[in-house]
Amino acid sequence: MGNASKIVAFAEARGLAPKKEFWGLRWSAICPNSKGKHRLRLFPRKETWQCQECKKKGDETELKHWIWVLDQERLSTFMKETESGDMSKETMAWWMGRY
């Protein structure tokens, strides 16, 4: 990423595939809640982000927390499906891509 902002570097590290838009004034990244269906916006000058679809926004700390909450929800689903013996393809794909 070169000398990209912290929030862009974080999105890259999390596998959200950030892409530069508007000469680098704004970036987009895969929304961690969208299953690849939409992207959120990253604003490197202010180190903030916004997802209009999910109605979420904040700074890097809030993005980290939101991703953690989503991960905990998916982990709960994984545990329930493991116990039932009926694991969905979606949950298995999440688990395999988690690490």
C-alpha positions in Angstrom: 0.0 0.0 0.0 3.0 2.3 0.2 2.3 5.3 2.5 -1.5 4.7 2.7 -3.4 5.8 5.8 -3.8 3.6 8.8 -7.5 2.9 8.0 -6.6 1.8 4.4 -3.8 -0.3 5.7 -6.1 -1.9 8.2 -8.7 -2.7 5.5 -5.9 -4.3 3.4 -4.7 -6.4 6.3 -8.3 -7.6 6.9 -8.6 -8.7 3.3 -11.2 -6.0 2.5 -9.5 -5.2 -0.8 -9.4 -1.4 -0.7 -9.4 0.4 -4.0 -8.4 4.0 -4.6 -11.1 6.4 -5.9 -11.2 10.1 -6.6 -7.4 10.5 -6.8 -7.0 8.8 -3.4 -9.3 11.2 -1.5 -11.7 8.4 -1.0 -11.2 4.6 -1.1 -13.7 1.8 -1.2 -13.4 -1.6 0.5 -15.5 -4.8 0.7 -18.0 -4.3 3.5 -17.3 -7.1 6.1 -21.1 -7.5 6.6 -22.1 -7.8 2.9 -20.7 -11.2 1.9 -19.1 -9.3 -1.0 -22.4 -7.7 -2.2 -21.5 -4.0 -1.5 -18.5 -1.9 -0.5 -18.0 0.7 2.2 -16.1 4.0 1.8 -12.8 4.9 3.5 -11.8 8.5 3.9 -8.0 8.4 4.6 -7.6 12.2 5.2 -9.9 11.9 8.2 -9.1 8.2 9.0 -12.9 7.4 8.9 -15.2 5.0 7.1 -18.9 4.7 6.2 -21.2 2.0 5.0 -24.4 3.5 3.6 -26.0 0.1 3.1 -25.4 -1.0 6.7 -25.9 2.5 8.2 -22.5 2.3 10.1 -19.6 4.7 10.2 -16.8 5.8 12.4 -13.0 5.8 12.9 -10.5 2.9 12.7 -11.3 1.8 16.3 -15.0 1.6 15.5 -14.3 -0.4 12.3 -12.2 -2.9 14.3 -15.0 -3.2 16.9 -17.7 -3.7 14.3 -15.6 -6.4 12.6 -15.1 -8.1 16.0 -18.8 -8.1 16.7 -19.5 -9.6 13.3 -16.9 -12.2 13.9 -18.4 -13.1 17.2 -21.9 -13.5 15.6 -20.4 -15.7 12.9 -18.5 -17.7 15.6 -21.8 -18.3 17.4 -23.5 -19.5 14.2 -20.5 -21.8 13.6 -20.8 -23.3 17.1 -24.5 -23.9 16.8 -24.1 -25.5 13.4 -21.3 -27.7 14.6 -23.4 -28.9 17.5 -26.3 -29.7 15.2 -24.1 -31.4 12.7 -25.7 -29.4 9.9 -23.0 -26.9 8.8 -23.9 -24.5 5.9 -21.5 -23.9 3.0 -21.5 -20.3 4.0 -20.4 -21.0 7.6 -17.8 -23.5 6.4 -16.4 -20.9 4.0 -16.2 -18.3 6.7 -14.5 -20.7 9.1 -11.9 -21.8 6.4 -11.2 -18.2 5.5 -11.0 -16.9 9.1 -7.4 -17.8 9.6 
